[in-house]
Amino acid sequence: MDTLIYQTQAKACGYACVKMALAHYSRSRRYANLREPLIQGYAPSLQDLVDFASPYGLRLSAYKTVAPSAILANSTYPLLPVINEGGSSHMVYLKGSYGRSFLVFDPAKGKRYIKKEDFAKSFTGVYLEASRAEVKRCRLKKPQIVSPLIPFLSILFQLMASSALFLGFYYINQAGDFLTPLLLFIAYGLTEIAERVFLVSMMKEFDRRYLGTFASFSLGHREEAYVHYTAYKTATFSGAPNVFGGALEVAALSALLALNDLFVGVCFVALYLLLGLERIFLQPQLAMKKERLEALEQGFLGGAWKEGTPRPEANVVVDEGYKIGNALSFRNIVILILDLALALSCTLLSGHIQLNYFILAFMSFLFLGHEFSQLLSALAGKSDLDREEAYFIGHFLPLP
């Protein structure tokens, strides 16, 4: 069992990796809730990490390889290697080898596929490995930050509002009945307002509970903490409802259009299938390109630079940026052509050879395809909430 665990403190990557190893050998994700010592000053040493793991039955041994490229021939996983990340040492959890890439659980950035050659270049040669693992199942529970009823009630509001809206659309077909759709649309608006009032009241309660923690932060730390505070609050109070609302919107509108025209429904299924495959197979490749660009930018900006002379890496950084931009543009053009092709197919197969029908079908595919892509992105963005939650637990909740 391999669990991605985010670091709760700026220099706590080592502790997070040890907790991932504990979760792996115990087959219990609850080790993510294990609180580590507060870091003040320097990052924990390898001995600190060994001592942190020992009471839980995990014996770690530290190694130093002379040739960092030896990592390419490694066949033992998991490992806890130390890499050079932007000029600083950073520990990651090496889950395994997949083709020409390593699957890395980065406690700062999340799940990453890194080409083996690139990983070997950043590997410092230092790593931790389990020499004995008799880890027991952890019984710790995740601390409760907000009431679990908040996302549930917010989703309930979304369900009620969407039901009123789409029932209003349905009753428009009833000849001579204008009052029922009007009342349903009014109910939709009032429910949306009620949800907003509810969420604002819960966010104010959240602020009353946790804003006082900022008094304990140093002035330099306060700005960083506030950025994470607002990010976590936004993800908590709008993340789940937005995902649920987006899914409901896509499903209901697609069903409504499909019921009126079977060919449109078939084309929607094809569109969503292709967008899902694009998310599974192409997005990871694009993510790897973006990570490579970030690494190049860090190297470009991090070293000494004599004024007036362009650095050799500058062209590489710019070219890599152009490649990513070209890939995104190509992706958008292909999806636009796909929407046009599906709209044309519906127009021809249905027998409604009219411009208005074609435009309506095209705009439907364009809008709902975009909404479906946003929904997939929101689902993939759950790691952002996990990361911010880990930071919040480490900085805003008192140590037990």
C-alpha positions in Angstrom: 0.0 0.0 0.0 1.6 3.2 -1.1 0.1 6.5 0.1 1.1 10.0 -1.0 1.6 12.1 2.1 2.4 15.8 1.9 4.8 17.5 4.2 3.3 19.6 6.9 6.3 22.0 7.3 8.6 23.7 4.9 11.6 21.4 5.8 9.6 18.3 6.7 10.0 16.4 3.4 12.0 13.7 5.3 9.4 13.1 7.9 6.7 12.9 5.2 8.7 10.3 3.3 9.2 8.2 6.5 5.4 8.3 7.1 4.9 7.1 3.5 7.3 4.2 4.3 5.4 3.4 7.5 2.1 3.5 5.6 3.6 1.1 3.0 4.9 -1.5 5.4 1.9 -1.3 7.8 -0.7 -1.1 5.0 -2.4 1.6 6.9 -2.9 5.2 5.6 -3.4 6.4 9.1 0.3 7.1 9.5 -0.4 10.2 7.5 -1.9 11.6 10.7 1.3 11.0 12.7 2.6 14.3 14.1 6.3 15.0 13.6 8.5 17.3 15.8 8.3 21.0 15.1 11.2 22.1 12.9 13.0 25.2 14.0 16.2 26.1 12.1 17.9 23.3 10.2 16.0 20.4 8.5 16.1 17.1 10.3 19.2 15.0 9.7 19.2 11.4 8.4 19.7 10.2 12.0 16.6 12.2 13.1 14.6 10.4 10.5 15.9 7.0 11.6 15.0 7.8 15.2 11.6 9.0 14.1 10.8 5.7 12.4 12.3 3.4 15.0 9.6 3.5 17.7 7.0 2.3 15.1 9.0 -0.8 14.1 10.6 0.5 11.0 14.4 0.4 11.0 16.0 2.6 8.3 19.6 2.5 7.2 21.4 5.4 5.5 23.6 4.8 2.4 25.8 6.8 0.2 26.6 5.6 -3.3 29.7 6.9 -5.1 28.0 6.9 -8.5 24.5 8.4 -8.4 23.8 6.8 -11.8 23.6 3.5 -9.9 20.0 4.4 -9.1 19.2 3.4 -12.7 20.0 -0.3 -11.9 18.1 -0.4 -8.6 15.4 -3.0 -8.2 14.5 -2.6 -4.6 11.5 -0.3 -3.7 10.5 1.8 -1.9 13.6 4.0 -1.4 13.9 7.4 0.2 16.5 9.2 -1.9 17.8 12.7 -1.5 17.7 14.8 -4.7 18.9 18.3 -5.6 15.8 20.4 -6.1 16.6 24.0 -7.1 19.9 24.0 -5.3 18.5 22.5 -2.1 18.4 18.9 -0.8 15.0 17.4 -0.9 13.9 13.9 0.1 11.3 12.0 -2.0 9.6 8.6 -1.9 10.7 6.5 -4.8 7.8 4.1 -5.4 9.0 2.2 -8.4 10.3 2.0 -12.0 7.8 2.2 -14.9 9.4 2.0 -18.3 11.8 4.8 -18.8 10.5 6.8 -15.8 10.5 6.6 -12.0 7.2 7.1 -10.2 8.0 9.5 -7.4 5.8 10.6 -4.5 7.1 14.1 -3.8 5.9 15.4 -0.4 6.0 19.0 -1.8 4.7 18.6 -5.3 2.7 15.3 -5.3 2.8 12.3 -7.7 5.4 12.7 -10.4 6.8 10.6 -13.3 10.4 11.6 -13.8 12.6 10.3 -16.6 15.3 8.0 -15.2 18.1 10.0 -16.8 16.8 13.3 -15.3 16.3 11.7 -11.9 19.9 10.3 -11.9 21.2 13.8 -12.6 19.5 15.2 -9.6 20.2 12.3 -7.3 22.8 13.1 -4.7 23.7 9.5 -4.0 22.3 9.6 -0.4 19.2 7.5 0.4 17.4 5.7 3.2 16.3 2.1 2.9 14.3 -0.2 5.2 16.5 -2.9 6.7 13.8 -4.3 8.9 10.1 -3.6 8.9 7.8 -4.9 11.6 5.4 -2.0 11.5 2.0 -2.3 13.3 -1.2 -0.9 12.1 -1.6 2.7 13.2 -4.7 3.7 15.2 -4.3 7.5 14.9 -7.2 9.4 13.5 -7.0 12.5 11.3 -7.7 15.7 13.3 -11.1 17.2 12.5 -10.6 20.7 11.1 -14.2 21.5 10.0 -17.4 19.6 10.5 -18.0 16.8 7.9 -21.6 18.1 7.6 -20.4 21.2 5.8 -19.6 19.6 2.4 -22.6 17.2 2.8 -25.0 20.1 3.3 -23.4 22.1 0.5 -23.8 19.2 -1.9 -27.5 18.9 -0.7 -28.0 22.6 -1.6 -26.5 21.9 -5.1 -28.7 18.9 -5.6 -31.8 20.8 -4.7 -30.9 23.8 -6.9 -30.0 21.7 -9.9 -33.2 19.7 -9.5 -35.3 22.8 -9.5 -33.5 24.2 -12.6 -33.8 21.1 -14.7 -37.4 20.4 -13.7 -38.1 23.9 -14.8 -36.6 23.1 -18.2 -38.8 19.9 -18.3 -42.0 21.7 -17.6 -41.4 24.3 -20.3 -42.6 21.6 -22.7 -46.0 21.5 -21.0 -48.3 23.6 -23.2 -49.8 26.6 -21.4 -48.1 25.9 -18.1 -45.9 28.9 -17.4 -46.4 29.2 -13.7 -44.7 25.9 -12.7 -41.4 26.6 -14.6 -41.3 30.1 -13.2 -41.8 28.9 -9.6 -39.1 26.3 -10.1 -36.6 28.9 -11.5 -37.4 31.1 -8.5 -36.7 28.1 -6.2 -33.4 27.5 -8.0 -32.3 31.1 -7.4 -33.4 31.1 -3.7 -31.6 27.8 -3.1 -28.4 29.2 -4.6 -28.7 32.2 -2.3 -29.3 30.0 0.7 -26.2 27.9 -0.1 -24.1 31.0 -0.3 -25.4 32.4 3.0 -24.7 29.0 4.6 -21.2 28.8 3.3 -20.3 32.3 4.3 -21.6 31.7 7.8 -19.4 28.6 8.0 -16.4 30.4 6.7 -16.8 33.1 9.3 -17.0 30.5 12.0 -13.8 28.9 10.5 -12.1 32.3 10.7 -13.2 32.9 14.3 -11.7 29.6 15.2 -8.3 29.7 13.4 -7.4 33.4 12.6 -6.0 33.9 16.1 -3.2 31.4 15.2 -1.5 34.1 13.1 -0.5 35.9 16.3 2.0 33.1 17.0 3.7 33.4 13.5 6.7 35.5 12.9 6.2 38.5 10.6 8.2 36.8 7.8 6.2 33.6 8.2 2.8 35.3 8.4 2.4 36.1 4.6 3.2 32.5 3.6 0.9 31.1 6.2 -2.0 33.4 5.1 -1.6 32.2 1.4 -1.9 28.6 2.5 -4.8 29.5 4.9 -6.9 31.1 2.2 -6.0 28.3 -0.3 -7.2 25.6 2.2 -10.3 27.5 3.1 -11.2 27.9 -0.6 -10.6 24.3 -1.4 -12.6 23.1 1.6 -15.6 25.3 1.2 -16.0 25.3 -2.5 -14.0 22.3 -3.8 -16.4 19.4 -3.2 -19.6 21.4 -4.0 -18.0 22.7 -7.3 -17.0 19.1 -8.3 -20.4 17.8 -7.5 -22.2 20.7 -9.1 -20.1 20.4 -12.2 -20.7 16.7 -12.5 -24.5 17.2 -12.0 -24.5 20.0 -14.6 -22.7 17.9 -17.2 -24.8 14.8 -16.6 -28.2 16.6 -16.5 -27.6 18.8 -19.5 -26.2 15.9 -21.5 -29.2 13.7 -20.6 -31.7 16.5 -21.4 -30.2 17.0 -24.8 -29.8 13.3 -25.5 -33.5 12.6 -24.6 -34.5 15.1 -27.3 -32.1 13.7 -29.9 -30.5 10.2 -29.7 -27.7 11.2 -32.1 -26.6 14.0 -29.9 -26.5 11.6 -26.9 -24.2 9.2 -28.9 -21.9 12.0 -29.8 -21.7 13.2 -26.2 -20.6 9.7 -25.2 -17.9 9.7 -27.8 -16.8 13.2 -26.8 -16.5 12.4 -23.1 -14.7 9.1 -23.9 -12.1 10.9 -26.0 -11.6 13.6 -23.4 -11.2 11.0 -20.7 -8.6 9.2 -22.7 -6.8 12.5 -23.4 -6.7 13.1 -19.6 -5.3 9.6 -18.9 -2.7 9.4 -21.6 -1.7 12.9 -22.7 -2.0 15.0 -19.5 0.8 13.1 -17.7 3.2 13.7 -20.6 2.3 17.4 -20.5 2.8 17.4 -16.7 6.3 16.0 -17.2 7.2 18.7 -19.7 6.0 21.3 -17.3 8.1 19.8 -14.5 11.2 19.8 -16.8 10.5 23.4 -17.7 10.3 24.3 -14.0 13.6 22.6 -13.3 15.3 24.4 -16.2 13.9 27.7 -15.0 15.3 27.1 -11.5 18.7 26.3 -12.9 18.6 29.3 -15.2 17.6 31.7 -12.4 19.6 30.1 -9.6 23.3 30.4 -10.7 25.7 33.2 -11.2 25.0 35.4 -14.2 27.4 37.9 -15.6 25.5 41.0 -16.8 25.5 41.6 -20.5 26.2 38.0 -21.5 23.3 35.6 -22.2 23.4 32.3 -20.3 23.7 29.1 -22.3 20.5 27.8 -20.7 18.4 30.7 -21.8 17.6 29.3 -25.2 16.8 25.9 -23.8 14.3 27.4 -21.3 12.6 29.5 -24.0 12.5 26.6 -26.5 10.9 24.3 -23.8 8.3 26.9 -23.1 7.5 27.2 -26.8 7.1 23.4 -27.0 4.6 23.4 -24.2 2.7 26.3 -25.7 2.6 24.6 -29.0 1.3 21.4 -27.4 -1.5 23.2 -25.6 -2.5 25.1 -28.8 -2.5 21.9 -30.8 -4.7 20.2 -28.2 -7.2 23.0 -28.2 -7.4 23.0 -32.1 -7.9 19.2 -32.2 -10.7 19.5 -29.6 -12.3 22.3 -31.7 -12.2 20.2 -34.8 -13.6 17.3 -32.9 -16.6 19.4 -31.7 -17.2 20.6 -35.3 -17.0 17.0 -36.6 -19.4 15.7 -34.0 -21.9 18.6 -34.7 -21.7 17.9 -38.4 -22.3 14.2 -37.8 -25.4 14.9 -35.7 -26.7 17.2 -38.3 -26.3 14.7 -41.1 -27.5 11.6 -39.2 -30.5 13.3 -37.7 -31.7 14.6 -41.0 -32.1 18.2 -39.7 -29.9 19.8 -42.3 -30.2 23.3 -40.9 -27.7 25.9 -39.9 -29.5 26.5 -36.6 -29.4 22.8 -35.7 -25.7 22.6 -36.5 -24.8 25.7 -34.5 -26.9 24.5 -31.5 -25.1 21.1 -31.6 -21.7 22.7 -32.0 -22.2 25.1 -29.1 -23.5 22.3 -26.9 -20.4 20.1 -27.5 -18.1 23.1 -27.1 -19.7 24.2 -23.7 -20.2 20.7 -22.2 -16.9 19.5 -23.5 -15.2 22.4 -21.7 -17.2 21.7 -18.5 -16.3 18.1 -18.6 -12.6 18.9 -19.0 -12.9 21.3 -16.0 -14.5 18.6 -14.0 -11.7 16.2 -14.8 -9.2 18.9 -13.8 -11.1 19.5 -10.5 -11.0 15.8 -9.7 -7.3 15.7 -10.5 -6.8 18.7 -8.3 -7.7 16.9 -5.1 -4.0 16.7 -4.5 -4.1 20.5 -3.9 -6.6 20.0 -1.1 -4.5 17.2 0.4 -1.3 19.4 0.2 -3.0 22.4 1.8 -4.7 20.2 4.5 -1.3 18.8 5.5 0.2 22.4 5.7 -2.8 23.5 7.8 -2.6 20.6 10.2 1.2 21.2 10.7 0.9 25.0 11.2 -2.6 25.9 12.5 -3.5 22.9 14.8 -1.7 22.6 18.2 0.6 19.7 18.7 -0.9 16.9 20.8 
